[in-house]
C-alpha cells in the first residue's frame, strides 16, 4: 500500500493530523490548477486552503475505485470556478507565477539548470487560454489520461483532445516567439 492510501485511510478514520502530509503531497498541484482558473495568486491560495478543508470534510465520500487525484482535482476545479463566479470576473492581467524579469532576458539553454527550464515552461503555459493550460497541466504534469481530464473538467473527451492539440500548438508558438529553435530543442 502506498503512502497516499495510508494517509487517506487515516483521514477517513478521523485523524486530522493526516491532512498535513496529504497537503504536502498535493498542495503545489492544487495551487497550480487553482491559479490557472482564478489568475490571481492570493485567490489561488484561498482556493487551495478551501480545497483542503473540503477534502477533510468530505474524505468519506472518496471511493478508492478511482484515482484520488481525479477526485481531488475535481474539487479544485469546482472550488476555483465558484470563486470566479462569486467574484464575477476572471483576472486576465499579466500577473504570472514568476514575477522576476528572468523571461525578458536572452536565455542560453546550455547554461540554465532544470529548475530554470521548468520556470520557462510554466511561464509559457501560463500564457495559454485557461482550458488549454489546464488540459496541458493535467495531461503532462499530473499524468492524467484524457478521460480523467474530461471527468475533472466536466467536458467530453474529444473536447479535451482539442484543447490538448491547440494547447501544444500555442505552446510551441509561444516558445518559438521567445527563444531560438536551437535553444529549445
GINORQUI-V665814 format. One record per residue. N is the residue number from 1. RES is the residue in three letters. PSI is psi in radians with two decimals (* if undefined). BURIAL is b if it has 24 or more other C-alpha atoms within 12 Angstrom, else e. D_CENTER is the distance of its C-alpha to the mean C-alpha in whole Angstrom. Layout:
{{N;RES;PSI;BURIAL;D_CENTER} {N;RES;PSI;BURIAL;D_CENTER}}
This chain:
{{1;UNK;2.45;e;26} {2;UNK;2.99;e;23} {3;UNK;-0.76;e;22} {4;UNK;-0.79;e;19} {5;UNK;-0.69;e;21} {6;UNK;-0.76;e;24} {7;UNK;-0.76;b;22} {8;UNK;-0.76;b;21} {9;UNK;-0.69;b;25} {10;UNK;-0.76;e;26} {11;UNK;-0.76;b;23} {12;UNK;-0.40;b;25} {13;UNK;0.05;e;28} {14;UNK;0.18;e;28} {15;UNK;1.68;e;27} {16;UNK;-0.48;e;25} {17;UNK;-0.34;e;25} {18;UNK;-0.26;b;23} {19;UNK;-0.63;b;20} {20;UNK;-0.90;e;20} {21;UNK;-0.52;e;19} {22;UNK;-0.72;b;16} {23;UNK;-0.74;b;14} {24;UNK;-0.66;e;15} {25;UNK;-0.62;e;13} {26;UNK;-0.08;b;10} {27;UNK;-0.61;b;10} {28;UNK;-0.77;e;8} {29;UNK;-0.68;b;5} {30;UNK;-0.82;b;6} {31;UNK;-0.77;b;7} {32;UNK;-0.81;b;4} {33;UNK;-0.77;b;3} {34;UNK;-0.78;b;7} {35;UNK;-0.68;b;7} {36;UNK;-0.54;b;7} {37;UNK;-0.83;b;9} {38;UNK;-0.33;b;11} {39;UNK;0.57;b;12} {40;UNK;2.24;b;13} {41;UNK;-0.82;b;13} {42;UNK;-0.76;e;15} {43;UNK;-0.68;b;14} {44;UNK;-0.65;b;11} {45;UNK;-0.72;b;13} {46;UNK;-0.78;b;15} {47;UNK;-0.75;b;12} {48;UNK;-0.79;b;11} {49;UNK;-0.79;b;15} {50;UNK;-0.70;b;16} {51;UNK;-0.81;b;13} {52;UNK;-0.49;b;15} {53;UNK;-0.77;e;18} {54;UNK;-0.67;b;18} {55;UNK;-0.82;b;17} {56;UNK;-0.76;b;20} {57;UNK;-0.48;e;22} {58;UNK;0.24;e;21} {59;UNK;-0.49;b;21} {60;UNK;-0.21;e;24} {61;UNK;-0.26;e;23} {62;UNK;2.26;b;20} {63;UNK;2.24;e;22} {64;UNK;0.06;e;22} {65;UNK;-0.64;e;23} {66;UNK;3.03;e;19} {67;UNK;2.44;e;16} {68;UNK;-0.70;b;15} {69;UNK;-0.56;b;11} {70;UNK;-0.78;b;12} {71;UNK;-0.80;b;14} {72;UNK;-0.84;b;11} {73;UNK;-0.37;b;8} {74;UNK;-0.73;b;11} {75;UNK;-0.75;b;12} {76;UNK;-0.87;b;9} {77;UNK;-0.87;b;9} {78;UNK;-0.71;b;13} {79;UNK;-0.75;b;13} {80;UNK;-0.75;b;11} {81;UNK;-0.71;b;14} {82;UNK;-0.64;e;16} {83;UNK;-0.76;b;16} {84;UNK;-0.79;b;16} {85;UNK;-0.73;e;19} {86;UNK;-0.71;e;21} {87;UNK;-0.21;e;21} {88;UNK;0.26;e;22} {89;UNK;2.76;e;20} {90;UNK;2.20;e;17} {91;UNK;1.93;e;17} {92;UNK;0.37;e;17} {93;UNK;-3.14;e;18} {94;UNK;0.17;e;18} {95;UNK;2.21;e;16} {96;UNK;3.03;b;14} {97;UNK;-0.58;b;12} {98;UNK;2.14;e;15} {99;UNK;-0.09;e;18} {100;UNK;3.05;e;21} {101;UNK;0.41;e;23} {102;UNK;-0.67;e;22} {103;UNK;-0.31;b;21} {104;UNK;-0.12;e;24} {105;UNK;2.74;e;26} {106;UNK;2.33;e;27} {107;UNK;2.27;b;25} {108;UNK;1.92;e;27} {109;UNK;-0.31;e;25} {110;UNK;-0.43;e;28} {111;UNK;-0.04;e;28} {112;UNK;2.66;e;24} {113;UNK;3.13;e;22} {114;UNK;-0.67;e;19} {115;UNK;-0.78;e;17} {116;UNK;-0.69;e;19} {117;UNK;-0.71;b;18} {118;UNK;-0.73;e;14} {119;UNK;-0.72;e;14} {120;UNK;-0.78;b;16} {121;UNK;-0.81;b;13} {122;UNK;-0.70;b;10} {123;UNK;-0.72;b;13} {124;UNK;-0.75;b;14} {125;UNK;-0.63;b;10} {126;UNK;-0.41;b;10} {127;UNK;-0.17;b;14} {128;UNK;2.71;b;13} {129;UNK;2.65;b;13} {130;UNK;-0.92;b;11} {131;UNK;-0.64;b;11} {132;UNK;-0.79;b;11} {133;UNK;-0.72;b;8} {134;UNK;-0.83;b;6} {135;UNK;-0.77;b;9} {136;UNK;-0.82;b;9} {137;UNK;-0.83;b;6} {138;UNK;-0.68;b;6} {139;UNK;-0.90;b;10} {140;UNK;-0.68;e;10} {141;UNK;-0.60;e;8} {142;UNK;-0.11;b;8} {143;UNK;0.70;e;11} {144;UNK;2.60;b;11} {145;UNK;3.02;b;14} {146;UNK;-0.72;b;15} {147;UNK;-0.69;e;17} {148;UNK;-0.71;b;14} {149;UNK;-0.76;b;11} {150;UNK;-0.71;b;14} {151;UNK;-0.83;b;15} {152;UNK;-0.81;b;12} {153;UNK;-0.08;b;12} {154;UNK;0.85;e;16} {155;UNK;2.72;e;17} {156;UNK;2.70;e;19} {157;UNK;-0.68;e;18} {158;UNK;-0.59;e;20} {159;UNK;-0.67;e;18} {160;UNK;-0.82;b;15} {161;UNK;-0.71;b;17} {162;UNK;-0.79;e;18} {163;UNK;-0.68;b;15} {164;UNK;-0.80;b;14} {165;UNK;-0.89;e;18} {166;UNK;-0.66;e;18} {167;UNK;-0.72;b;14} {168;UNK;-0.76;b;16} {169;UNK;-0.77;e;19} {170;UNK;-0.72;e;18} {171;UNK;-0.76;b;16} {172;UNK;-0.78;e;19} {173;UNK;-0.77;e;21} {174;UNK;-0.82;b;19} {175;UNK;-0.70;b;20} {176;UNK;-0.47;e;23} {177;UNK;-0.56;e;24} {178;UNK;-0.40;b;23} {179;UNK;2.71;b;24} {180;UNK;2.56;e;27} {181;UNK;-0.70;e;27} {182;UNK;-0.48;e;28} {183;UNK;-0.48;e;26} {184;UNK;0.01;e;23} {185;UNK;*;e;25}}
